[in-house]
């Protein structure tokens, strides 16, 4: 997954972060993955129905909404707000892998979901992805009185049971949205829990298994962050290293689930986040789960494997309150 070799970059490249993105000296950008999109649909396997809804007319941004089958019109459903990964620079809420994952997660957890599409770096550097995501949350919150622009949210969402989730860079975003919510709140919205799947956190000094990794890979992960946030103070910036954030205890939820994978280079950062959060003075409950023998976001590439199914069931139980 992380196979950066910036020393072997093309001569016309200003920054080669293959296998994700290449920024050329003339300013052009080539995204190597995550360019395919699929339309919303009635999924034949899960019977989950999806549709797209604009959440920011100014920025021309949409989210994809998901509704599970067999919805009782008199019963509200927990609301999941999901942020896709891709190093802040690739993929979208409309990518086949994310569309497929949200279909199976919504069916398993029996929730209504909003999958947020945010503007990507480097054209829109951080904090734009964070600001777009917060705009999406405010748009969701505009439905709390049942008179928002989207009927599915008006009719079916329980705003007392809201969950934030994301993988990789989306896990980073979900963390920061929970942090911002903890400080600013949103009227009528109760964020109960946060799910961080293989979250993209980093730091200046290697920890754990990072010390055994190739230098070019470590440089590539740091360079991805500097591409995303050109104004950053470095890899101990609280935006990428939340263990350095004095506001960590302000996380606005009562429970957090962090999923890590044994062979994921980001594994140790996810576990350090959990330990730091527990000691921060934050009053919630932290849960972790580890997939043995798996790499970064393996569940998106192989959603039917045993470890992916186990993670899906754990995530669904956490969200639906049955764990």
N, C-alpha and C positions, 0 to 999 in steps of 0.2 A: 504494500500500500504506500509506504513512505520510501521511495527509491530515488530520491533526489540525486542528481549528479550535475551540479551547476558548473563544474569544471569542464564538462563536455558539451557546454551550451553551443548552440548555433552561433556563427559569427555575427549575425544580424540581431541577436537577442540581447536586450539590456538585462533581462532576468529570466532564466529558464527554470521554472518550477515544475517540470515534467514529473509525474504524468498528469498534472492538473492544468497548468496555465503557462503560457509564454508571453512575456511582454517584450516587444521589439523596440529597437532604438528609434524607429520612426513614430513611436507612440501607439502603434496598433497592437491589438491583443488577440491571442488565439487561445480559446478554451478547448482543451483536449478531451474533456469528458463532460457529461451532464447537459448536453445540448438538446437531447431528444425530449419532446414533451408529448403527453397524451391528454386527450380531452376528458372532462368529467363524464360519468356514465353510471349505469346500473350494473354493478360488478356481478358477472354470472356466477362466480364462485362463492362470494360471501353474501350476496344480495344487498350489499351496502350501496346506497344511492349517494352520488356526489354532484355538486354543482359549484360554479365559481361566482364570487361576489366581489365587487369593487369595495375596498375599504379606504382608499385615498384617491379621490378624483384628481387632486392636484398633481400627485406623483404618478397617476395612472397605475395603481397597484391593486392587485386582487389577492384574495385568499381562496382556497378550495375548502368547501364545507362537505362534511360526511355525516350521513344519517343511517343508523343501523336498521335492519328489517324489523317488522313487527312492533313498531313504536305505539305505545298506548297513548292516545291523545290527552288523557287525563293525568299522565305521569311525566314528570320532568326528568331529564337525564343529566348525569354529570357532564361537564363541558371540558374537553381537552383542547388546549391551544398548543400547536406543534410548530417547531422551528427546524427547518431542514439544515443539514450539514453541507460540507463542501469547501472548507477552508475560507469561508466568507466570499469565495471567488467563483465557484462553479456550482452546478446543480440548481434546482428550483423546486417549488412546491408542486410543480406539474411534471416532474421527472417520473418515468415509469417506476423506478425503484421506490420512490416515496409514495406515489399513488397506490402501488401494490401494498406497501407496508401499512399505510393508514387504513386501507380497506380491511385488512385482516385484524389490525389492532382495534378498530371501531367495532367490528363484529364480535370479537372476543370480549372486549370490555363493556360493550353495550352503552357506549357514550356517543354524544354528538361531538364532532371535532371540527376545528378550524386550523387548516394548515397554511401558515403565513408565507407569502412570497415577498421577500424584501430585496431592495436594490443591492447589487453586489459590488465588491471592490475588484479592481482598483479604480474603476470609473467613479465609484461612490464610496470613498474611504470611511472607515469608522470615524465618527459615530453614526453615519447614515444607516447601516443595517440595524443598529440598536434603536435609533429614532423611528425608523419605519416599523419595527416590531412593536414599539410602544404605541405608535399610532394605531396599529391593528388592535392592540388591547383596548385602547380607548373606543375604537369602533365597536368592538364586542360589547363593551360596557354600556354603549348607547342603547342597548336592547333590554336593560334590566327592568324597565317599566312595561315591557311588552309592546312598545310602540316604535321599535327600531326599524331600519329599512329591510331587514332580512327576516322573513316569516319563520324560517326554521329555528332561528335563535329565539325569536319572540315566543314561539309555541312550545319548544321542546327543551331549552337550556335551563338547567338549575344553576343560577349564579351564586348560590351558596356552596356549590361543590365544583370549583374551578381548579384545573390542573394545568401546569405548564410543563412541556417536555421538548426535548430535542436531542440530536446526536451530533457529536464532533463539534464543529463551530456552532451548530444549533443548540448544543448543550451549553456552550458558553453563553449564547444569547438568552436561553431560558434562565440561567443563573442570574444574569444581569437584569432581566425583566422582573424576577422575583425580588431582587435587591431593590430595584426602583419602586416596585409595588410596596415593599415594606416601608419605604420612606414617604411615598406620595399617596398611596392607596388609590382606589377607584371606587366611587360611590356604588354601593349595591353589589360589589364583587367580592367574594371570599375565596382567595387562593388557598386551597387546602394543602396541596402537595406539588412537588417538582420532581420530574424524572430526568436525570442526566445520563445519557447513553454515550459512553466513550468520550466524555467531554474534552474539548480542545482547550486545555490549560497548559501552561509552560512556565519556565523560569530560567534565570541566567545560569545557574549552576546545575550540572547534571545530578540527578538523584536515582537511587535504585538501579534498575537495569539500563538506564540511560548511559551509564558510564561505559557499558560494553558495546554501545552502538557506534556505527561508523560516523566519523566527524562530518562527512558531507550530508548525512541524513539529519544530524542535529542542526547543522547550519541551514538546511532546507526548511525545517520546521520554524526556526527563528526568522528566516527570510520571508516565509509566508505571513508571519505576524507583522513584520515591518512593511510588507506590501499592503496588508490590510489596514494598518494604522501608521502612516508615515510620520505622524506627530508624536508617536509613543516615546516614552522614556526608556524603553527597552523591554526585555522579557520578564522583568519583575514589576512591570506596570500592573496594577491591580486588575486591569481589564483582561489581561491574559494570565496573571498569577493571583488568583483571589486569596491565596494564603497570605498575601502581603497587604490585604485590604483591611483597614481599621474598621470599616463599616460592615464586615462580614456578618456580625451578629444581628444586623437589621434585616436579614433574609425574611421575606414576608410570607411565610407558610409554616405549617406545623410538622410537616414530615418531608423527607427527601429520600429518594431512591437513586443510588448511583450504580450503574452497570459498567463493569470493566471486563476486558478480555485478556487472557493470560499472555498472548503474544502481541498485544497492542503496545506500541511504544508509549502511548499516553496512559497506560495502566497505572503507573505509580503516581502520576499527577492526580488521577481520580481518587485514589486511596488517600493521598495526602490531603486532598480537599475535605474528605470525610472526617479525618482525624482533626484537622484544624477547625472545621465547623463545630465539632463536638466540644472543643475547648474554648470556643469563642465567646461563650455566654449566650448564644442563641438557645432558645428553650425547646426546640423541636427534637424529633427522633430521626436518626440517620440509619438507613438500611443500605447494604451493599450486596451485589451478587456478581460472581465472576464466572465467565465461561472458559473452561479449560481447553487449551489447544487451539483457541480461536484468535483471529486478528481483528484489526480495526473495522468497525461496522460490518462484520461478517453477516449479520442478520439481514442486511439489505441485499447481499449477493446470493445468499443461500437461505431463504426464509423458512424452508421446510426441514432443515436439519434439526437434530435433536436439541442442540444448545439454543438455536433460534426459537424453537417452539417453547422451550422452558423459559426463556427470557420474555417471550410474548405473554405467557401465562402469568408470570410474576408481575410484569408491568400492568397487565389488565387487572389483576387482583388488587394491586396497589391503588390504581385509579378508581376502581369500582367500590373500593372499601372493604373487600372480602379477604384481604391478606391477614 
